[in-house]
Amino acid sequence: MVAQPLDGIRVLELGGGLAAAFATHLLAGYGAEVVRVDPPAHADAPPGMTEDQEAALLGGKRRIDADAAEVRRLAGVADVIVEDLDPATAAHLAFDPAELRAEREELVVVTISPFGRSGPDRDAGATNATVFATSGMMSLTGDPERTPLVTGGSQALHVGGLNAFGAALSALFGAQLHGTGAWVDISVQECLAGMLELYGPGGAYGLPPTLRFGNWHRACWALYPCSDGHAGVFCLERQVPSLFAAIGDPELDDPRFRDPLQRPDNEEELSASVIGFMVDHTGDDLLQIGQQRKIPFGIVRRPSELLEAPALRTRGFFDEVALPDGTVVTTPGRPFLGLGWTAPDRVHRPGEDTDAVHRDWSTPAPGGVA
């Protein structure tokens, strides 16, 4: 069996949320032994994951039931704890990262919450959509004449989980290097606010508020219908002549369109010409034309279409995972090549590994930090 970067590392997952599950999914794929404490149901608990999310993120993890005493015991022999506990469950488990690290300074604890574990909003609950809204991202998304939009999927929580994955690796490296771990406090709001690019600094320096552009920024930088769906064209100025040549309309040789200083006053007419060209072609046609003429076309792919995408299939992106009932499903796999990703074989049943983990995690891992 090929050695993996995280062989021998024990990871304890607490909370039951998507962000922690995504972070530990990546850790498990690179060799860590992940034990997930399935969350107890209670009235104040946030919504759990969907069946599809569980299929994608719980494969290859050992799943247990545990009370506060057992969680405390397991924390004593884990190398890394990744948690997104809601306040009520954290209180029920008496979970205190500072106290745990005072007992074992080599322990790494990564906490994921909507607004961080300190500050005025530390106890505030939030969904993916509300964190997306409070981060500033939603104000930039959608049609300027309509209500702001949230992106598809749980992107905010995935970004929080991805940051937690990187933070866990960095803290684990520090623990192995000099014997001192860390408590990393991740705010999903901060993760997203840090991705605002120039819009965040612009607001900080008093520039006018940024408006939503929807699917249309300018005629040569927009999303349009094509014959079998939608496709985008996103031309830099040096690529505009190639787009005009592909369209083949002699009217576009007029300075009103060719001159970048005059073009903004004639965007509506130019946009009609671009639409007329794109609706006569399929998305794949446009991609081929773009490759030949160096025009940046992009197809809006449906998730179902990605399952047969040649690039993803050829590179082995997808995993095949068995669910507890034996059904085998296709799930997204490793994020990159080169570090020895191990695809999970199956999703364990809730509580399936309780007795085995109680026995196996009785002493520190021989290959870990503890």
C-alpha positions in Angstrom: 0.0 0.0 0.0 1.3 3.4 -1.0 2.2 5.7 2.0 0.0 8.8 2.3 0.9 12.2 3.8 -1.4 11.9 6.8 -0.9 8.2 7.6 -1.1 7.6 11.4 -2.9 10.9 12.1 -6.0 10.7 14.1 -8.8 13.2 13.4 -11.9 13.7 15.6 -14.9 15.3 13.8 -17.5 17.0 16.0 -20.6 18.9 15.1 -22.2 17.1 12.2 -22.2 20.2 9.9 -21.1 20.4 6.3 -18.1 22.6 6.9 -16.4 20.2 9.3 -17.4 17.2 7.2 -15.8 18.7 4.1 -12.6 19.5 5.9 -12.3 16.0 7.4 -13.3 14.4 4.0 -10.1 15.9 2.6 -8.0 14.9 5.6 -9.3 11.3 5.3 -8.6 11.2 1.6 -4.9 11.9 2.3 -4.6 9.2 4.8 -5.9 10.5 8.2 -8.0 8.2 10.3 -11.2 10.2 10.8 -13.7 9.4 13.5 -17.0 11.3 13.2 -19.2 11.7 16.3 -22.7 11.7 14.9 -24.6 14.6 16.4 -27.4 14.0 18.8 -30.8 15.4 17.8 -32.1 18.3 19.8 -34.5 21.2 19.2 -31.8 23.9 18.9 -29.6 21.9 16.4 -29.0 23.5 13.0 -30.2 21.5 9.9 -28.2 18.4 9.2 -26.7 17.4 5.9 -28.8 16.0 3.1 -28.4 12.4 2.0 -26.4 13.5 -1.1 -24.1 15.5 1.0 -23.6 12.6 3.4 -22.8 10.3 0.4 -20.2 12.8 -0.8 -18.5 13.6 2.5 -18.9 10.7 5.0 -17.3 7.9 3.0 -14.2 6.3 4.6 -14.9 7.7 8.1 -15.6 5.7 11.2 -18.9 6.8 12.8 -19.7 6.6 16.5 -22.1 7.7 19.1 -20.5 9.4 22.1 -21.4 11.2 25.3 -19.5 14.1 26.8 -17.2 11.8 28.8 -16.3 9.7 25.7 -15.7 12.8 23.6 -13.3 14.1 26.3 -11.5 10.7 26.3 -11.2 10.6 22.5 -9.9 14.2 22.5 -7.1 13.0 24.7 -5.7 10.7 22.1 -6.5 12.6 18.9 -4.0 14.6 16.9 -6.5 16.9 15.4 -10.1 18.0 16.3 -12.2 19.6 13.6 -15.5 20.9 14.9 -18.5 23.0 13.9 -20.5 22.5 17.0 -23.6 24.7 17.6 -23.5 26.5 21.0 -26.1 24.2 22.6 -24.3 21.0 21.7 -20.9 22.4 22.6 -22.3 23.3 26.1 -23.9 19.8 26.4 -20.5 18.2 25.6 -18.6 20.7 27.8 -16.3 21.2 24.9 -13.6 23.7 25.6 -10.7 23.9 23.1 -8.6 26.1 25.4 -8.9 23.6 28.3 -8.1 20.6 26.0 -5.0 22.3 24.8 -3.9 23.3 28.2 -3.7 19.6 29.0 -2.0 18.7 25.7 -0.2 21.6 24.0 0.5 19.4 20.9 -3.2 19.1 20.1 -4.6 20.9 17.1 -8.2 22.1 17.3 -9.8 23.7 14.3 -13.1 25.5 15.0 -15.5 26.5 12.3 -18.5 28.8 13.0 -20.5 31.4 11.1 -18.9 34.4 12.8 -16.0 33.0 14.9 -15.9 32.0 18.5 -15.2 35.5 19.7 -16.9 38.8 19.1 -20.5 40.0 19.3 -21.9 37.4 17.0 -20.1 34.4 18.4 -23.3 32.6 19.5 -25.4 33.6 16.5 -26.7 30.8 14.3 -26.6 31.1 10.5 -27.2 29.0 7.4 -25.1 28.9 4.3 -27.3 31.7 2.8 -27.2 34.0 5.7 -23.4 33.8 6.0 -23.1 34.4 2.2 -25.3 37.5 2.7 -23.4 38.9 5.7 -20.0 38.4 4.0 -20.7 40.9 1.3 -20.7 38.3 -1.5 -24.5 38.3 -2.0 -24.5 42.1 -2.7 -22.4 41.4 -5.8 -24.4 38.5 -7.1 -27.5 38.7 -9.4 -29.3 41.2 -11.6 -29.0 44.8 -10.4 -32.7 45.4 -10.8 -33.7 42.4 -8.7 -33.0 40.8 -5.2 -29.4 39.7 -4.6 -28.8 36.0 -5.1 -26.9 33.2 -3.3 -24.8 30.9 -5.5 -25.9 27.3 -6.0 -24.9 24.7 -3.5 -23.5 25.4 0.0 -20.5 27.4 -1.3 -20.0 29.4 1.9 -19.8 26.2 4.1 -17.5 24.5 1.6 -15.2 27.5 1.6 -15.2 27.4 5.4 -14.3 23.7 5.3 -11.6 24.2 2.7 -10.0 26.9 4.9 -10.2 24.5 7.9 -8.4 21.8 5.9 -5.5 24.1 5.1 -5.5 25.4 8.7 -5.4 21.9 10.1 -2.4 20.9 7.9 -0.5 24.1 8.9 -1.1 23.6 12.6 -0.3 19.9 12.3 3.0 20.7 10.6 3.8 23.1 13.5 2.9 20.5 16.1 5.2 17.9 14.4 8.0 20.5 13.9 8.2 22.0 17.4 5.7 20.1 19.6 3.1 22.9 19.9 -0.2 22.7 18.1 -2.8 25.5 17.9 -6.5 26.4 18.3 -7.5 27.8 14.9 -10.7 29.8 15.1 -12.3 30.0 11.6 -15.1 32.4 10.8 -16.9 31.5 7.6 -17.9 35.2 7.2 -14.3 36.1 7.3 -13.4 33.4 4.8 -15.8 34.9 2.3 -15.1 38.5 3.0 -11.5 37.8 2.2 -12.5 36.7 -1.3 -14.2 40.0 -2.2 -11.1 40.8 -4.4 -11.0 44.6 -5.2 -14.6 45.2 -4.0 -13.6 44.9 -0.3 -10.6 47.3 -0.4 -12.7 49.6 -2.6 -15.3 49.9 0.1 -12.6 50.4 2.7 -11.2 53.3 0.8 -14.5 55.1 0.3 -15.1 54.2 -3.4 -18.7 54.2 -4.6 -20.7 51.0 -3.8 -20.2 48.2 -6.4 -23.3 47.4 -8.4 -24.4 43.9 -9.4 -23.9 43.3 -13.1 -25.9 40.1 -13.3 -25.0 38.1 -16.4 -24.1 41.1 -18.5 -21.2 43.3 -17.8 -20.7 44.6 -21.4 -21.4 43.2 -24.8 -18.1 41.3 -25.1 -18.1 40.2 -21.5 -21.5 38.5 -20.8 -23.5 35.3 -20.6 -25.8 34.6 -23.6 -28.1 31.9 -24.8 -26.8 29.4 -27.3 -28.6 26.8 -29.3 -28.5 24.2 -26.6 -28.3 26.2 -23.4 -26.1 29.1 -22.3 -22.5 30.1 -22.9 -20.4 33.1 -21.9 -17.9 35.2 -23.8 -15.3 37.1 -21.8 -13.0 39.1 -24.1 -10.1 41.2 -23.1 -9.6 44.1 -25.5 -6.9 42.3 -27.5 -9.4 39.4 -28.1 -12.3 41.5 -29.4 -11.1 41.5 -33.0 -11.0 37.7 -33.0 -14.6 37.7 -31.8 -15.7 40.1 -34.5 -13.9 38.0 -37.1 -15.8 34.9 -35.9 -19.1 36.7 -36.0 -18.3 37.7 -39.6 -20.7 40.8 -39.6 -19.1 43.6 -41.7 -21.0 46.1 -39.7 -18.7 45.4 -36.8 -15.8 47.0 -38.7 -17.4 50.3 -38.0 -15.4 52.5 -35.5 -18.5 52.6 -33.3 -17.7 49.0 -32.4 -14.0 48.7 -33.2 -12.9 51.7 -31.2 -12.9 50.8 -27.4 -13.7 54.5 -26.6 -16.8 54.5 -28.8 -18.0 51.0 -28.0 -19.6 51.8 -24.6 -22.1 54.1 -26.3 -23.1 51.3 -28.7 -23.2 48.2 -26.4 -26.9 47.4 -27.0 -26.5 47.1 -30.8 -23.2 45.2 -30.4 -24.8 42.8 -27.9 -27.6 42.0 -30.4 -25.0 41.0 -32.9 -23.2 38.7 -30.4 -26.5 37.1 -29.4 -27.4 36.5 -33.1 -24.1 34.6 -33.5 -24.2 32.6 -30.3 -27.8 31.3 -30.7 -26.8 29.8 -34.0 -24.2 27.6 -32.4 -24.1 24.9 -29.7 -21.9 25.3 -26.6 -19.5 22.8 -28.0 -19.3 24.6 -31.3 -18.4 27.8 -29.5 -15.7 26.1 -27.5 -14.2 24.7 -30.7 -14.3 28.2 -32.3 -12.8 29.7 -29.2 -9.9 27.3 -29.3 -9.3 27.9 -33.0 -9.5 31.7 -32.8 -8.3 32.3 -29.2 -11.7 33.6 -28.0 -12.6 32.9 -24.4 -15.9 31.1 -24.7 -17.2 29.1 -21.7 -20.2 26.7 -21.6 -22.6 26.7 -18.6 -22.5 23.0 -17.8 -25.2 21.3 -15.8 -24.0 19.2 -12.9 -25.3 16.0 -14.6 -23.2 16.8 -17.6 -20.1 16.9 -15.5 -20.4 13.2 -14.8 -19.4 12.6 -18.5 -16.9 15.5 -18.9 -13.9 14.0 -20.6 -11.4 16.0 -18.6 -12.8 14.9 -15.2 -13.3 11.3 -16.3 -9.8 11.0 -17.8 -8.1 12.5 -14.7 -10.0 10.2 -12.4 -11.8 12.9 -10.5 -14.8 10.9 -9.4 -15.0 8.2 -6.7 -17.5 5.3 -6.5 -18.8 5.0 -2.9 -21.2 2.4 -1.5 -24.0 3.7 0.8 -25.1 1.8 3.9 -27.8 0.0 1.9 -25.3 -1.2 -0.7 -26.2 1.3 -3.4 -23.0 2.6 -5.2 -23.0 6.3 -6.1 -20.6 8.5 -7.9 -19.2 11.4 -5.8 -16.6 14.2 -6.3 -13.2 13.0 -5.4 -9.7 14.4 -4.8 -9.1 18.1 -5.4 -5.7 17.7 -7.1 -3.3 15.0 -8.3 0.0 14.1 -6.8 -0.4 13.3 -3.1 -1.9 9.8 -3.2 -5.6 10.3 -2.7 -7.4 7.2 -1.4 -11.0 7.0 -2.5 -13.5 5.9 0.3 -15.0 2.5 -0.2 -18.2 3.1 1.6 -20.3 5.2 4.0 -20.6 3.7 7.4 -23.9 3.5 9.3 -24.4 6.0 12.1 -22.8 4.6 15.3 -21.5 1.6 13.4 -17.9 1.9 14.8 -18.7 3.0 18.4 -17.3 -0.2 20.1 -14.3 -0.6 17.8 -13.2 3.1 18.2 -13.6 2.9 22.0 -11.2 -0.1 21.9 -8.8 1.2 19.2 -8.5 4.7 20.5 -7.5 3.7 24.0 -3.9 5.0 23.6 -2.3 7.7 21.4 -1.7 6.8 17.8 1.8 5.3 17.2 2.3 7.4 14.1 0.7 10.6 15.2 1.7 13.7 17.2 0.1 12.7 20.4 
